[in-house]
Amino acid sequence: MEIIQSAKPVYAVAAALLAVIPIYLSGEKRQNLREAWTFLAAFATLYIVTSMLPDVLEGRVVEYGLLTVLPGLEIKFRVDALGMLFASVASFLWVFTSIYSIGYMRSLNEERQTRFFAYFAVSMAATMGAAFAANMFTLFLFYEAITLATFPLVAHEQTPEAVRGGRIYLVYLLGTSLLFLMFAIVLTYVTAGTLDFSLSGILAGKASDLMLTVIFILYMAGIGKAGIMPFHGWLPSAMVAPTPVSALLHAVAVVKVGVFTVIRVALFIFGDGALRGLHVHIPAAYAASFTIIAASFIALTKDNLKARLAYSTISQLSYIVLGVFLLTPAGMAGGVFHIASHAFSKITLFFCAGSIYAASHRKNVSELAGIGRKLPLTMSAFFIGSLGMIGIPPLSGFVSKWYLSLGALKGGNAVFMIVLLVSSLLNAAYFLPIVYKAFFEKPENPHEDVREIPLMALPLMVTAIGAVLIGVFPDFFIRLAELAVRK
C-alpha cells in the first residue's frame, strides 16, 4: 500500500475550525457576513476532502503526523477508504445543513444564532479530525471534542427542558467515555505498545483471551455514541435541540462517529481474526439485533415526530454494527455503506420535521393530517426518506439491506436476515402512516396559512434526491466500503 505524506487532512480540520473566529466577529448584526463565513468553511472543507479522493480510490493512503506524545502515542492523521467515506458524506451534507440552518434559525427568529453557527463549525472540525484519525488516541481526542462542541447546541434554547436534555447528553457520553472507553484505550496501549490502526489489528496474540474479551467489552460499553442499548438514553433526550442540530446529531456527526469508532475498534484494533478467535462477534451481533428490533417497537409508540425519528436512528445505527460483526465481506461492506445510506435518508427526515415545525409549529404525528397539501415538497421528501429507511428499491437503504442480508446468509446466520426483514416491516409501520395522514386525511384547518420555506425546502429536496441517487448509482460508496474492509 502506497503512503503519501501530506498535510491535507490537517487542512480539512483547520478549514472548519478557523471559521469560528470570523463567525463570532461578524456577530448578530452582520448575519449575511457571518453566514458567508459558514459557507466558505463548508465549501473549503468539502474541496479539501474531495481533493484526496482520487488517491484513496486508487488504494493509496494519505498520512500526516502532527505531534508525538509518547513512543507509540501520537496525534496523527490517516486518510483511508473508511475515513474518506465518512468525511465525504459529512462535508457534503454540511453544505446543505448550513443552508437549511439559515432558513430555520431566521424563520423562527432564534436567539444566539452566532454561537450556534460557531459551535456548528467546531463540531464539523472535530468530525473531520475523527474521520482522519490514524490511531485510537487521536480518534479519542476528537471523539470527546465532538461531545463538548455539540453540548451547547443541544442545550441551545436554554429552557429547563433543553438544559436537562443537555445534561443527560453530557452525562451519558462523557460518562461512558471516561468509565469505559478511556480505560479500554489505556489497556490497549499497555498490551500492544501502540494505538495505530492496522488492517490486521494490533491486539491479536498480545494477551490472554480473557484480557482481550474484557478490553472488547469496555470498548463496546464506552462507545456510547453508537446508541447500542442500554447506552442509548442520551439520544432521545437530545431531541430538545433545534432541528438542524438534531440532523447533525442523527445523520452526520455524533452518531456516525459512534458507529465509525465501532468499526475502527472491531477491524483495526482487534481485527476479524482476533474477533473470531474470541467468539465475541456473535454476541455483539445479537446485541445489535436486539437494539434494531426494540428501538423500532419503541418508535411505533411515539407521537412526537422527532422522538419517533430518534428511535429510528437508534435502530438504524445498529445495522452498521451488525454488518461489521457479521465478519463477512458483504456484511462488512454493507455496514460501512449504510453510513452514507442512512445519512442521506435520515437527514432528509429531520429536515422535513424541522420544516413542518417552522411552517406550522406542529411537532406530533397526530397533528399532521393534510399537511402534505400545504407542504408538498417537504412531505414528498419525507416519503422518499421513509422509503430509504424501509429499504425499498431503488433507494439506498435497499442496497444496504441487500449487502447485509448477503453477509448474513454467507456467514451461515440466517437469523440476522430475519432481523432485517422484521425491521423493514416495522420501519414501514411507523413511517408510512405519517405519509398517509399527511396526504390523504383532511386537514383540521384547511384555511390555515402554512407555506414552504425556500431555504429549508431546497436542502431537503437535494438530500432526498441524494438518497435516490446513492441507491441507483451505488458504485462510488460501495467501492469505498469494499476498500475499507479489504485485507
Phi, psi and omega in degrees: 000124181282133180247129179253127177273118181204146179272008183304319178298328175293319178298324180296321176291315184293325182302318178284320185292320182292341179289341184300318183296306179295331176297314178294319181293329179293319173069187184287335185278341180239066185298317182298319178293317179302316183283337173295320177296322178299313179296318181300316179296318181295314180291323178297317179297314179299318180297315181295317180298311183291337178294338179268352186298315181303318179296317182295319179295336177273005177089006178272163181235135177260129182230154174200120176271131184258315186202131175263120181271309177217164175304124182081003181230105190219144169275108190216148182244146182212122181256103175244187185296319180296312178296323180293319178300312180296313184292322181294319177296312183296316183290324177294313183289337178298323180302313184280332173293327177296315178299313181299317182298321179298313179299318182293308185295321181287319183294330180262002180052045181295145176276164175055043181292325180297315178298320179303307183292328179294312180290332174299317179294319177298319180299319180289325175299315179295325178296317177298319179298318178293318181299323186257014179295135181267350182208171185290331179294311179296318179299319180298318180300314181283330174302314179288326178298323178297318178301311183291325181286328182272344178303312177297334178287320178297317182268020190305317186285345174059024170281164177305321179294319180292319179295318178296315178299321179295321179294316178300317178304312183291317182297314180298308189285316177289323181298311180294324180294312185284328181279324189240307188295313181297321178298318179298320181293318178298314179297323177297316181296316179295321183284314187263339181080003179204162175237009181293138178289142177219139180299334179263001182084164182238356185255346184303126177074006184269348180202175179294159179300323179298314180297315181295325177294319177298316179298318180299314180298320178297319178298311184295324177287331185276341181270070184296334182294343179286344175072019178288131179297138012264018183261040186250353191298336180293331190289312175296325180296330182286356181289355175289347182289158172303151187301322176302328177289318177302318178297318177298315183294316193266345185237328192247302195256287197296302184293327180290326174297325178298306181289329175300319179293322175302316179297314179301315181294313184296312189263336187246345173258311178272309187088150185295329179297315179295320179297318178295318181296326179276344182061034180263348185289327180289313174302322178295321178294323177291324176297318177296319180296318177300316179298318179303311185283313184298315181295326178294318177296320179294321179302324179300332185271352188269125176274327177294127187297314181294326177295320178297318178294326180297313180290330172299319178298315179304317179295312185292328178300323183287347169301317182294315179297315178301314181302317181296317185277358168292332177059028170248150182305316181293317181296314181294318178296321178296320178296315179294318178301326183293342173303313180284316183302309181295323182302312184290316181291316185286324177294327176299315181295319178290321174303318180295318179300318179292322178296318178299316181293316181296326183276328188228352184061028176263134182244339190253149178300321182295346182262004191263013180302123177075004184294336179295335178284334179271325183235068185295322179294315181299312185283335172294318176295322177299319178299316179297313178300322178296317178298324177296319178293321180291324180098035179274130177292146009263024182291158185297330179298331177295318180297315178303309185291330176297310180294320179295319179294318176301317180298321179293316181293317181291336177272002180073026182237068182298337180301327181286332174292323176297321176302316180295319180294315178297319179300319179298319177297320179292322175303313179297322183293329181257353176258314187295325175300331177295315180295317179299313180299320184292322187258333190244349175266150181284138178291146179293326180230086185295343182263005179295138182275092179237123184226155174296144174257113189307316182292347176258325181292322181299307181298321183290331174289322179297314181291326176295316177297322177300321178297327177287313184297323179296326177285322181284321180236074186277357192303320184299308183286328176295320178300313179296319181297317180291322175297325183295328185252002180287136180265000000 
